């Protein structure tokens, strides 16, 4: 059996355990002490932070209050002003300070008013608005004052000084006036005393002089009355003479006006019988006619010829015989008969085949038996030239088919398609130009005019149309344009248009404009001066039908 361990063998273990226990207690006490120190340190740090936050807040409030006073007084910098307008951290708190400041200023002002009122001084030279600073309730940050305290003080002092200076000047002026008045009174008293003395010394002499003056005045009066009577008689003679002269002048002016009207009528009649294209030259000729309605001509792409171009056809001997051989009587819309050269027919280009060759369609023929279109007949178009075109404008009513509707927009589009340069036309629906007369415009084509009769319900409207067209015609003449009537223009360019339009059809077209004047007609007006090579959009209406 083994021998039990001795106490000496257990001693190291006991010592180690005692040391361990003591060390554990020491570490625990140290840890506890350290934890308490950390907690106290955190509490001190929190307290310090709270005190710092409170100090910062008080500092910020003090800075805002200082900023408020600086802005109000007027010594704030640009940075201070920017802070007031956009960088405030606590607008409600700042508004409270603003309210207290304004109440303080208003209280001081009220106290000053009461003091001056008690002293019977008043505020005559002081503007009651000392600090003009209004902060609307719906605005978060305040605006800058319109006028700060320094500016208000300077202004009020200046006003007070100006009032004092003005008052001093008024007092001085009053003193000067008083002295002047005293001098006048003194002079008046001296003169009065002298007059009294003279009256006492020379009463009889004064009476004699007064009577002599009265007698002289009576003589002047009689002479004036006699002269006035003579003047009245002469005036009556002059009036009778003026009446006679006025009668003669009126009769002379009436005769002169009748002479002018007759002269105008004679000139119109003379111009109406003159062919405006009497010197027109042929533009080409017919090479062959190979069917009932097709011909070839010697014009083509080299002449800038386009499909749709129209020509009037005259005999081959026209240059030698002149247009006199083709003169015919033509009845116009005014019921009068005029002599005009009548073409054999008209053609329209349907296809450009080469540089000097084109195929055309016969669109009208004066007589298919006695006056047929033949080979070598000549092509005329008064406004078309090889590679170019004359510039024209149109005004008036253009009813080319007699249906009682104006076709001016259709005509403009058709002329532009065949290369005629239309610079503008006068739109009667709006009483204004679409486009207008330019420096290149040569001809003005004058359309038809409505007639006015007694009892016409559209009398005023028609008179307005006639007045506008008269102004347009006068402008065309002032610009040096050659005025053409439809009977002269359309037949000479190969354009098929009805010329014997009735007066009723023209009045019907005018009545349409009276209904739509100033309104949108829903028509797409052509653009004068546009490239004639680009035809108008067929989807758009041609004219106000």
Secondary structure, 3 states (H helix, E strand, C coil): CCCCCCHHHHHHHHHHHHHHHHHHHHHHHHHHHHHHHHHHHHHHHHHHHHHHHHHHHHHHHHHHHHHHHHHHHCCCCHHHHHHHHHCCCCHHHHHHHHHHHHHHHHHHHHHHHHHHHHCCCCCCCCCCCCCECCCCCCCCCCCCCCECHHHHHHHHHHHHHHHHHHHHHHHHHHHHHHHHHHHHHHHHHHHHHHHHHHHHHCHHHHHHHHHHHHHHHHHHHHHHHHHHHHHHHHHHHHHHHHHHHHHHHHHHHHHHHHHHHHHHHHHHHHHHCCCCCCCCCCCEEEEEECCCCEEEECCCHHHCCCCCCEEEEECCCHHHHCHHHHEEEEECCCCCEEEEECCCEEEEEEEEEECCEEEEEEEEECECCCECCCCCCEEECCCEECCEECEEEEECECCCCCCCCCCHHHHHHHHHHCCCEEEEEEECCCCEEEECCCCCEEEEEECECCCCCCCCCCHHHHHHHHHHHHHHHHHHHHCCCEEEEHHHHHHHHCCCCCCCCCHHHHHHHHHHHHHHCCCCCCCCCCCCCCCCCCCCCCCCCCCCC
